[in-house]
């Protein structure tokens, strides 16, 4: 937050921070060597104290400014001593009110719930309005005990940290983060146009101009996340939302950054051990298309996406899977491997596990973008299968499975242009030769004529949601409609089991500081100065 020149305390603090650049670099190097959970606590403490002193010094500076304005106002008018005394008392009451509001914590009761708009593995998402500000938000409510028992605490804290620090028009913004004894809450900006998955299901496949628009904006959104030092790892069409103007915003950062929990890695390794050596069945395009249509509405798929420990691997880069398979039981693989350490691609003789010890990096997101672009044209993801095990196996053997889709009509075949297929295979490929930056991708012939740096100003969205109000949720599932909720039957059944799990007494080893630094208010500094 930029402050006026009168705020000398904050300016001095920032000068001091810049003067410590060298020591901060050394501290960052040290932090990279310690346990991710411990590192997050250290970083959260740093952010907390920096935020605290910036906020406190800003408050003091603004309080002094209000006092000076009061004195100036009293000197500029002719008033009696009693009137001055009354004005002074009013000023003090106003200052007391500001200070009291600064001490108030955000609570669930400050939000009016308008509708449920989502159901996930760890909680529900509600459309809500904050009473005092009128802000409409997507309020995510999660059970603490459940998060602890399912080893998801670190992922939720990572999501909160990314939402807190990543300020971009391409990323969903965090408005408030707060907690009570049982729940965590993330109040995020409400993006009313639904997700790209819904648009794709409605259209079956995207026409070339539509596919080009959405993959361009998705690429810029991913690059924006990377610019803040994070990578997503779980990109899929449903993680790209459409805002009120028709442009894209990226969301769902629970698996982001670079550290999968050890139970997650172990689960991935066990699954791959089970399926990687089974007979590979390469399915036809028509079979995959049929599976995709079925999966769009099937109960099992919805439940799997909501409750799988790592999510569906349809869009997951193979190096993540290879890393989990090569997991050493005493050392977690490096998820920030240097891009300079990768061996050169050697064609068909390439051993899938040869580079597993190198881990993976931000390039996994560009693989996912390639899979999403494939689905835009084909209406199914390139490695889809009848079961999740089949998908895992297809990704493991991706070089044998990836093929240009066949189409029932010449029009659909022509829609997948040579430039589009070339871009797909430049993303869904070995990481050593994968396009892996916004400048590289922007220069590809597929995007000829598109200014990737001015998409919001230069491109007209193919779909702009027609909204009747700022709380219009027509583009989300109607949780009050029994017919619409049939798809969530398995999810709700699992929720009954999970509610029982969360209701059990907490184990004695739960760290009381597990949710340190979770609280956040986006406009505290503006409203309560």
Secondary structure, DSSP 8 states (H G I E B T S, - for coil): ----TT-HHHHHHHHHHHHTHHHHHHHHHHHTTS-HHHHHHHHHHHHHHHHHHHHHHHHHHHHHHHHHHHHHHHHHS---HHHHHHHHHHHHHHHHHHHHHHH----GGGEEEEEEEEE-SSEEEEEEEETTT--EEEEEEEEHHHHHHTT-HHHHHHHHHHHHH---TTB--EEEEEE-SSEEEEEEE--TT-BHHHHHHHHSS--HHHHHHHHHHHHHHHHHHHHTT---S---GGGEEE-TTS-EEE---TT-TT---HHHHHHHHHHHHHHTTS------HHHHHHHHHHHTT-HHHHHHHHH-SS--GGG--HHHHHHHHT-BTTB---TT--TTS-----GGG--TTTTGGG---THHHHHHHHHHHHHHHHSS-TT--SSHHHHHHHHHTHHHH------SSHHHHHHS-HHHHHHHHHHSS-TTTS--SHHHHHTSGGGTT--TTSHHHH---S-----SSTT--TTS--TT-TTGGGGGHHHHHHHHHHHHHHHS---TT--TTTTTT--EETTHHHH--
